[in-house]
Amino acid sequence: MKAIAVHPGKPGSIHLEDIERPSIDAIPDGRGVRVQVLRVGVDGTDKEINAGEYGAAPPGDDYLVIGHENFGRVLEVGPNVPDTIRPGGYVVASVRRPDSSIYGQIGLQDFTTEDVYYERGINLLHGYLTEEYVEDSTFVFPLPGTLSKVGVLLEPTTIAEKGINHAFEIQRRLKVWQPRRACILGSGTIGLLMALAARLRGLELTVFSLPQKPYRNAGLLEELGGVYISSSELSLAQVSAARGPFDLIMDATGFSPIVWEAAEVLGKNGVLVLSSITGGDRKAEINSDRINQSFVLGNKVMVGTVNASPADFRSGVDDLIKSEALFPGWLSQLLTTPIHGLENYDEMIRALTEDHDTIKVYVEVAENGTG
């Protein structure tokens, strides 16, 4: 069968690879699930792997099948798979797999302390940009048919889910934490999904991002009842004075200096969640005394988050269902750029690289797969 793959470390090596069709027997103890891939979302990670910036092939192979934002239909299950996962049902598989650390052994592989990690489509494990895959049911999450058109957004949604879920978990230390105002930094795909997660939890929503209106993403945020403000018009300090203080700030900009501006305006007992992976060497001059004092006296928290646990996938399913009920059609507007067929991988890369108006690029792997 066909798959989109790269030769890791070799820039521009994306190609169509012939691979063996997977067997459900590859998964021990009857826990296997064989899935027909319907859609796969692609993002900057896939673009960067094709650019040779990171990624590693599984042992014994010189290629890596990419794609981690998956959505599919179950074809076959083993005898020990829970009955919530049945042939014909829709599923999404998670990305990171357990390693030898204690966190991997208790299902929190996203908290691994190991330097080498295993992520499907990213590092040492093949991904989902192919016709079928087989996976252990432990890492497969069922979705209702009502999410057939937007289920491919579950995996990126889990980034927002983990960030906001852990903000609330951290603040259990306060016994009573009743956040009122959230500020999302960045209005790309992840920023939009963070805004959705915050709004579904009843928070007043402000989104701070670079583009000026008119801007499609700003309109989408306003449909949620949020307020969009361009960083080219006001500073974050001015936004905080008008809309804050913010109890929760979540960053999805990819621009690290904004973190220190956010730290200055975070409200007392607030949480600042960092999710951007920044591999550059930017430096910033900061008001270190002011930030330090406000964090100490204000009992503030800054926390980093990466990947997601099974609990975040489950809460993500719940939030997608709620979104379709409260904001019908909103999620579908994020799916801006379909690529039809695995053979059009060059078009996929061009869309990721050149189309700056896109929100989510995704590959339609199976024809008419989502109704």
One Martini backbone bead per residue (centre of mass of N, CA, C, O) as a GRO file, in nm:
protein
  371
    1MET     BB    1   0.103   0.031   0.007
    2LYS     BB    2   0.062   0.369   0.057
    3ALA     BB    3   0.307   0.636   0.146
    4ILE     BB    4   0.422   0.911   0.325
    5ALA     BB    5   0.773   0.996   0.301
    6VAL     BB    6   1.101   1.008   0.453
    7HIS     BB    7   1.447   1.097   0.481
    8PRO     BB    8   1.595   1.150   0.748
    9GLY     BB    9   1.796   1.447   0.711
   10LYS     BB   10   1.672   1.491   0.414
   11PRO     BB   11   1.605   1.736   0.226
   12GLY     BB   12   1.327   1.692   0.029
   13SER     BB   13   1.236   1.357   0.059
   14ILE     BB   14   0.963   1.340  -0.028
   15HIS     BB   15   0.745   1.046  -0.074
   16LEU     BB   16   0.635   0.749  -0.224
   17GLU     BB   17   0.562   0.454  -0.042
   18ASP     BB   18   0.600   0.111  -0.029
   19ILE     BB   19   0.401  -0.086   0.190
   20GLU     BB   20   0.298  -0.297   0.417
   21ARG     BB   21   0.028  -0.445   0.513
   22PRO     BB   22  -0.122  -0.462   0.801
   23SER     BB   23  -0.141  -0.667   1.095
   24ILE     BB   24  -0.317  -0.755   1.375
   25ASP     BB   25  -0.087  -0.959   1.484
   26ALA     BB   26   0.125  -0.734   1.576
   27ILE     BB   27  -0.058  -0.738   1.824
   28PRO     BB   28  -0.076  -0.829   2.131
   29ASP     BB   29  -0.332  -0.989   2.311
   30GLY     BB   30  -0.577  -0.893   2.118
   31ARG     BB   31  -0.535  -0.544   2.080
   32GLY     BB   32  -0.597  -0.499   1.791
   33VAL     BB   33  -0.624  -0.228   1.537
   34ARG     BB   34  -0.776  -0.177   1.225
   35VAL     BB   35  -0.723   0.110   1.004
   36GLN     BB   36  -0.881   0.338   0.807
   37VAL     BB   37  -0.768   0.606   0.643
   38LEU     BB   38  -0.911   0.931   0.590
   39ARG     BB   39  -0.753   1.152   0.768
   40VAL     BB   40  -0.475   1.404   0.760
   41GLY     BB   41  -0.312   1.619   0.941
   42VAL     BB   42  -0.101   1.906   0.880
   43ASP     BB   43   0.219   2.062   0.971
   44GLY     BB   44   0.512   2.195   1.076
   45THR     BB   45   0.636   1.924   1.146
   46ASP     BB   46   0.629   1.801   0.862
   47LYS     BB   47   0.794   2.023   0.727
   48GLU     BB   48   1.052   1.991   0.910
   49ILE     BB   49   1.111   1.697   0.841
   50ASN     BB   50   1.147   1.751   0.534
   51ALA     BB   51   1.390   1.962   0.606
   52GLY     BB   52   1.578   1.793   0.824
   53GLU     BB   53   1.557   1.887   1.138
   54TYR     BB   54   1.405   1.610   1.210
   55GLY     BB   55   1.391   1.286   1.283
   56ALA     BB   56   1.327   0.919   1.281
   57ALA     BB   57   1.374   0.608   1.197
   58PRO     BB   58   1.304   0.305   1.221
   59PRO     BB   59   1.433   0.025   1.283
   60GLY     BB   60   1.547  -0.090   0.955
   61ASP     BB   61   1.487   0.192   0.831
   62ASP     BB   62   1.515   0.476   0.579
   63TYR     BB   63   1.219   0.558   0.666
   64LEU     BB   64   0.938   0.796   0.728
   65VAL     BB   65   0.623   0.801   0.821
   66ILE     BB   66   0.410   1.051   0.823
   67GLY     BB   67   0.187   1.168   1.037
   68HIS     BB   68  -0.034   1.248   1.339
   69GLU     BB   69  -0.320   1.361   1.235
   70ASN     BB   70  -0.574   1.143   1.282
   71PHE     BB   71  -0.841   0.960   1.086
   72GLY     BB   72  -1.076   0.678   1.123
   73ARG     BB   73  -1.175   0.339   1.033
   74VAL     BB   74  -1.278   0.045   1.147
   75LEU     BB   75  -1.204  -0.297   1.037
   76GLU     BB   76  -1.050  -0.440   1.292
   77VAL     BB   77  -1.053  -0.667   1.579
   78GLY     BB   78  -0.960  -0.795   1.858
   79PRO     BB   79  -1.062  -0.996   2.132
   80ASN     BB   80  -0.934  -0.753   2.352
   81VAL     BB   81  -1.125  -0.530   2.266
   82PRO     BB   82  -1.312  -0.292   2.337
   83ASP     BB   83  -1.659  -0.225   2.267
   84THR     BB   84  -1.599   0.085   2.184
   85ILE     BB   85  -1.434  -0.074   1.954
   86ARG     BB   86  -1.563  -0.093   1.624
   87PRO     BB   87  -1.656  -0.181   1.338
   88GLY     BB   88  -1.712   0.139   1.168
   89GLY     BB   89  -1.575   0.316   1.356
   90TYR     BB   90  -1.441   0.601   1.493
   91VAL     BB   91  -1.087   0.712   1.504
   92VAL     BB   92  -0.806   0.797   1.723
   93ALA     BB   93  -0.460   0.823   1.747
   94SER     BB   94  -0.197   0.856   1.915
   95VAL     BB   95   0.157   0.940   1.942
   96ARG     BB   96   0.282   0.867   2.202
   97ARG     BB   97   0.509   0.633   2.359
   98PRO     BB   98   0.630   0.428   2.568
   99ASP     BB   99   0.889   0.392   2.800
  100SER     BB  100   1.118   0.343   3.071
  101SER     BB  101   0.974   0.532   3.228
  102ILE     BB  102   0.749   0.580   3.476
  103TYR     BB  103   0.548   0.743   3.299
  104GLY     BB  104   0.506   0.529   3.079
  105GLN     BB  105   0.395   0.304   3.282
  106ILE     BB  106   0.133   0.517   3.363
  107GLY     BB  107   0.040   0.687   3.093
  108LEU     BB  108   0.276   0.946   3.093
  109GLN     BB  109   0.466   0.993   2.827
  110ASP     BB  110   0.458   1.316   2.822
  111PHE     BB  111   0.665   1.292   3.100
  112THR     BB  112   0.925   1.216   3.012
  113THR     BB  113   1.289   1.166   3.100
  114GLU     BB  114   1.373   1.094   2.830
  115ASP     BB  115   1.559   1.166   2.540
  116VAL     BB  116   1.409   0.932   2.406
  117TYR     BB  117   1.139   0.928   2.176
  118TYR     BB  118   0.800   0.806   2.079
  119GLU     BB  119   0.661   0.906   1.757
  120ARG     BB  120   0.421   0.912   1.538
  121GLY     BB  121   0.569   1.059   1.252
  122ILE     BB  122   0.856   1.161   1.405
  123ASN     BB  123   0.989   0.921   1.613
  124LEU     BB  124   1.066   0.579   1.545
  125LEU     BB  125   0.768   0.600   1.413
  126HIS     BB  126   0.522   0.543   1.221
  127GLY     BB  127   0.268   0.692   1.060
  128TYR     BB  128  -0.061   0.803   0.891
  129LEU     BB  129   0.031   0.847   0.578
  130THR     BB  130  -0.191   0.612   0.494
  131GLU     BB  131  -0.424   0.359   0.447
  132GLU     BB  132  -0.314   0.188   0.700
  133TYR     BB  133  -0.342   0.076   1.047
  134VAL     BB  134  -0.188  -0.059   1.348
  135GLU     BB  135  -0.317  -0.078   1.693
  136ASP     BB  136  -0.331  -0.037   2.011
  137SER     BB  137  -0.612   0.018   2.201
  138THR     BB  138  -0.478   0.207   2.414
  139PHE     BB  139  -0.429   0.430   2.152
  140VAL     BB  140  -0.749   0.432   2.104
  141PHE     BB  141  -1.016   0.667   2.003
  142PRO     BB  142  -1.342   0.715   2.015
  143LEU     BB  143  -1.598   0.841   1.788
  144PRO     BB  144  -1.861   0.992   1.690
  145GLY     BB  145  -2.042   1.043   1.400
  146THR     BB  146  -2.074   1.360   1.448
  147LEU     BB  147  -1.734   1.379   1.389
  148SER     BB  148  -1.663   1.306   1.085
  149LYS     BB  149  -1.571   1.607   0.982
  150VAL     BB  150  -1.370   1.684   1.264
  151GLY     BB  151  -1.181   1.454   1.389
  152VAL     BB  152  -0.893   1.556   1.286
  153LEU     BB  153  -0.882   1.774   1.539
  154LEU     BB  154  -0.808   1.620   1.797
  155GLU     BB  155  -0.502   1.622   1.828
  156PRO     BB  156  -0.463   1.936   1.841
  157THR     BB  157  -0.665   1.970   2.079
  158THR     BB  158  -0.483   1.830   2.301
  159ILE     BB  159  -0.302   2.071   2.351
  160ALA     BB  160  -0.517   2.244   2.483
  161GLU     BB  161  -0.615   2.042   2.692
  162LYS     BB  162  -0.360   2.006   2.857
  163GLY     BB  163  -0.314   2.297   2.936
  164ILE     BB  164  -0.593   2.344   3.084
  165ASN     BB  165  -0.598   2.096   3.267
  166HIS     BB  166  -0.328   2.174   3.421
  167ALA     BB  167  -0.415   2.437   3.536
  168PHE     BB  168  -0.636   2.315   3.717
  169GLU     BB  169  -0.459   2.111   3.863
  170ILE     BB  170  -0.261   2.309   3.994
  171GLN     BB  171  -0.506   2.485   4.136
  172ARG     BB  172  -0.586   2.284   4.365
  173ARG     BB  173  -0.405   2.426   4.583
  174LEU     BB  174  -0.646   2.653   4.633
  175LYS     BB  175  -0.928   2.481   4.635
  176VAL     BB  176  -1.018   2.770   4.494
  177TRP     BB  177  -1.067   2.810   4.137
  178GLN     BB  178  -1.198   3.112   3.957
  179PRO     BB  179  -1.174   3.174   3.658
  180ARG     BB  180  -1.243   3.442   3.410
  181ARG     BB  181  -0.977   3.516   3.237
  182ALA     BB  182  -0.859   3.482   2.898
  183CYS     BB  183  -0.541   3.454   2.713
  184ILE     BB  184  -0.452   3.429   2.374
  185LEU     BB  185  -0.150   3.353   2.204
  186GLY     BB  186  -0.254   3.339   1.909
  187SER     BB  187  -0.429   3.240   1.571
  188GLY     BB  188  -0.392   2.970   1.503
  189THR     BB  189  -0.485   2.660   1.535
  190ILE     BB  190  -0.410   2.638   1.838
  191GLY     BB  191  -0.531   2.907   1.929
  192LEU     BB  192  -0.821   2.838   1.850
  193LEU     BB  193  -0.842   2.582   2.036
  194MET     BB  194  -0.787   2.731   2.297
  195ALA     BB  195  -1.026   2.921   2.280
  196LEU     BB  196  -1.238   2.702   2.287
  197ALA     BB  197  -1.163   2.573   2.559
  198ALA     BB  198  -1.209   2.830   2.725
  199ARG     BB  199  -1.506   2.884   2.644
  200LEU     BB  200  -1.618   2.600   2.744
  201ARG     BB  201  -1.528   2.712   3.050
  202GLY     BB  202  -1.642   3.022   3.075
  203LEU     BB  203  -1.441   3.227   2.953
  204GLU     BB  204  -1.308   3.513   2.903
  205LEU     BB  205  -1.208   3.630   2.571
  206THR     BB  206  -0.868   3.681   2.458
  207VAL     BB  207  -0.693   3.772   2.151
  208PHE     BB  208  -0.336   3.782   2.071
  209SER     BB  209  -0.221   3.914   1.756
  210LEU     BB  210  -0.081   4.028   1.465
  211PRO     BB  211  -0.305   4.049   1.279
  212GLN     BB  212  -0.517   4.240   1.099
  213LYS     BB  213  -0.805   4.375   1.040
  214PRO     BB  214  -0.915   4.183   0.825
  215TYR     BB  215  -0.971   3.841   0.966
  216ARG     BB  216  -1.069   3.529   0.979
  217ASN     BB  217  -0.981   3.443   1.269
  218ALA     BB  218  -1.122   3.676   1.412
  219GLY     BB  219  -1.408   3.592   1.333
  220LEU     BB  220  -1.402   3.317   1.477
  221LEU     BB  221  -1.359   3.433   1.763
  222GLU     BB  222  -1.621   3.605   1.764
  223GLU     BB  223  -1.813   3.358   1.745
  224LEU     BB  224  -1.727   3.281   2.054
  225GLY     BB  225  -1.712   3.578   2.208
  226GLY     BB  226  -1.455   3.714   2.141
  227VAL     BB  227  -1.153   3.916   2.155
  228TYR     BB  228  -0.970   4.088   1.907
  229ILE     BB  229  -0.608   4.167   1.907
  230SER     BB  230  -0.358   4.355   1.777
  231SER     BB  231  -0.008   4.394   1.815
  232SER     BB  232  -0.002   4.654   1.612
  233GLU     BB  233  -0.196   4.838   1.823
  234LEU     BB  234  -0.125   4.679   2.094
  235SER     BB  235  -0.024   4.601   2.392
  236LEU     BB  236  -0.035   4.372   2.639
  237ALA     BB  237  -0.064   4.580   2.865
  238GLN     BB  238  -0.310   4.725   2.743
  239VAL     BB  239  -0.494   4.479   2.731
  240SER     BB  240  -0.491   4.420   3.034
  241ALA     BB  241  -0.613   4.694   3.124
  242ALA     BB  242  -0.886   4.641   2.957
  243ARG     BB  243  -0.929   4.294   3.009
  244GLY     BB  244  -0.824   4.252   3.283
  245PRO     BB  245  -0.706   4.029   3.458
  246PHE     BB  246  -0.531   3.729   3.395
  247ASP     BB  247  -0.572   3.388   3.484
  248LEU     BB  248  -0.519   3.293   3.175
  249ILE     BB  249  -0.231   3.200   2.977
  250MET     BB  250  -0.182   3.112   2.625
  251ASP     BB  251   0.078   2.991   2.416
  252ALA     BB  252   0.088   3.008   2.022
  253THR     BB  253   0.334   3.171   1.853
  254GLY     BB  254   0.664   3.114   1.843
  255PHE     BB  255   0.733   3.379   2.038
  256SER     BB  256   0.925   3.410   2.311
  257PRO     BB  257   0.915   3.714   2.420
  258ILE     BB  258   0.606   3.713   2.503
  259VAL     BB  259   0.634   3.567   2.774
  260TRP     BB  260   0.735   3.816   2.944
  261GLU     BB  261   0.489   3.989   2.902
  262ALA     BB  262   0.292   3.784   3.027
  263ALA     BB  263   0.422   3.769   3.308
  264GLU     BB  264   0.352   4.070   3.382
  265VAL     BB  265   0.013   4.036   3.335
  266LEU     BB  266  -0.042   3.829   3.525
  267GLY     BB  267  -0.244   3.729   3.751
  268LYS     BB  268  -0.336   3.645   4.039
  269ASN     BB  269  -0.320   3.306   4.049
  270GLY     BB  270  -0.192   3.249   3.781
  271VAL     BB  271  -0.159   3.096   3.444
  272LEU     BB  272   0.120   3.005   3.235
  273VAL     BB  273   0.110   2.862   2.907
  274LEU     BB  274   0.352   2.666   2.728
  275SER     BB  275   0.370   2.544   2.362
  276SER     BB  276   0.614   2.651   2.224
  277ILE     BB  277   0.859   2.555   1.984
  278THR     BB  278   1.190   2.700   2.018
  279GLY     BB  279   1.497   2.674   1.810
  280GLY     BB  280   1.639   2.926   1.862
  281ASP     BB  281   1.833   3.252   1.963
  282ARG     BB  282   1.669   3.432   2.122
  283LYS     BB  283   1.658   3.754   2.282
  284ALA     BB  284   1.567   3.926   2.598
  285GLU     BB  285   1.458   4.208   2.761
  286ILE     BB  286   1.383   4.211   3.113
  287ASN     BB  287   1.175   4.249   3.409
  288SER     BB  288   1.290   4.063   3.651
  289ASP     BB  289   1.199   4.187   3.920
  290ARG     BB  290   0.900   4.218   3.856
  291ILE     BB  291   0.842   3.925   3.790
  292ASN     BB  292   0.940   3.794   4.048
  293GLN     BB  293   0.760   3.948   4.249
  294SER     BB  294   0.482   3.871   4.123
  295PHE     BB  295   0.515   3.564   4.160
  296VAL     BB  296   0.556   3.556   4.462
  297LEU     BB  297   0.311   3.745   4.562
  298GLY     BB  298   0.096   3.601   4.338
  299ASN     BB  299   0.110   3.292   4.296
  300LYS     BB  300   0.244   3.207   4.029
  301VAL     BB  301   0.240   3.029   3.701
  302MET     BB  302   0.477   2.842   3.498
  303VAL     BB  303   0.407   2.621   3.212
  304GLY     BB  304   0.484   2.339   3.036
  305THR     BB  305   0.375   2.181   2.715
  306VAL     BB  306   0.347   1.838   2.579
  307ASN     BB  307   0.144   1.685   2.428
  308ALA     BB  308  -0.053   1.384   2.533
  309SER     BB  309  -0.295   1.223   2.708
  310PRO     BB  310  -0.563   1.024   2.737
  311ALA     BB  311  -0.733   1.239   2.890
  312ASP     BB  312  -0.709   1.455   2.659
  313PHE     BB  313  -0.859   1.294   2.445
  314ARG     BB  314  -1.126   1.267   2.598
  315SER     BB  315  -1.176   1.574   2.640
  316GLY     BB  316  -1.166   1.639   2.338
  317VAL     BB  317  -1.419   1.491   2.256
  318ASP     BB  318  -1.609   1.650   2.438
  319ASP     BB  319  -1.545   1.933   2.307
  320LEU     BB  320  -1.634   1.868   2.020
  321ILE     BB  321  -1.925   1.811   2.093
  322LYS     BB  322  -1.988   2.086   2.222
  323SER     BB  323  -1.918   2.261   1.979
  324GLU     BB  324  -2.138   2.145   1.785
  325ALA     BB  325  -2.370   2.249   1.976
  326LEU     BB  326  -2.281   2.564   2.032
  327PHE     BB  327  -2.091   2.581   1.740
  328PRO     BB  328  -2.209   2.528   1.463
  329GLY     BB  329  -1.950   2.489   1.214
  330TRP     BB  330  -1.679   2.595   1.330
  331LEU     BB  331  -1.472   2.365   1.282
  332SER     BB  332  -1.501   2.343   0.969
  333GLN     BB  333  -1.354   2.626   0.916
  334LEU     BB  334  -1.059   2.507   0.972
  335LEU     BB  335  -1.092   2.330   0.702
  336THR     BB  336  -0.935   2.476   0.431
  337THR     BB  337  -0.709   2.241   0.310
  338PRO     BB  338  -0.744   2.013   0.078
  339ILE     BB  339  -0.592   1.691   0.000
  340HIS     BB  340  -0.615   1.466  -0.277
  341GLY     BB  341  -0.425   1.234  -0.191
  342LEU     BB  342  -0.110   1.093  -0.151
  343GLU     BB  343   0.016   1.184  -0.436
  344ASN     BB  344  -0.011   1.506  -0.326
  345TYR     BB  345   0.252   1.595  -0.154
  346ASP     BB  346   0.348   1.856  -0.292
  347GLU     BB  347   0.092   2.018  -0.232
  348MET     BB  348   0.111   1.997   0.073
  349ILE     BB  349   0.381   2.149   0.107
  350ARG     BB  350   0.293   2.410  -0.032
  351ALA     BB  351   0.066   2.480   0.167
  352LEU     BB  352   0.258   2.499   0.418
  353THR     BB  353   0.458   2.720   0.282
  354GLU     BB  354   0.263   2.936   0.096
  355ASP     BB  355  -0.016   2.930   0.257
  356HIS     BB  356  -0.109   3.198   0.471
  357ASP     BB  357  -0.443   3.144   0.482
  358THR     BB  358  -0.432   2.898   0.636
  359ILE     BB  359  -0.520   2.660   0.883
  360LYS     BB  360  -0.596   2.356   0.766
  361VAL     BB  361  -0.417   2.091   0.657
  362TYR     BB  362  -0.544   1.807   0.459
  363VAL     BB  363  -0.573   1.458   0.395
  364GLU     BB  364  -0.751   1.273   0.161
  365VAL     BB  365  -0.734   0.935   0.154
  366ALA     BB  366  -1.043   0.871   0.145
  367GLU     BB  367  -1.310   0.847  -0.035
  368ASN     BB  368  -1.586   0.955   0.126
  369GLY     BB  369  -1.510   0.904   0.442
  370THR     BB  370  -1.698   1.169   0.576
  371GLY     BB  371  -1.980   1.210   0.420
   0.00000   0.00000   0.00000
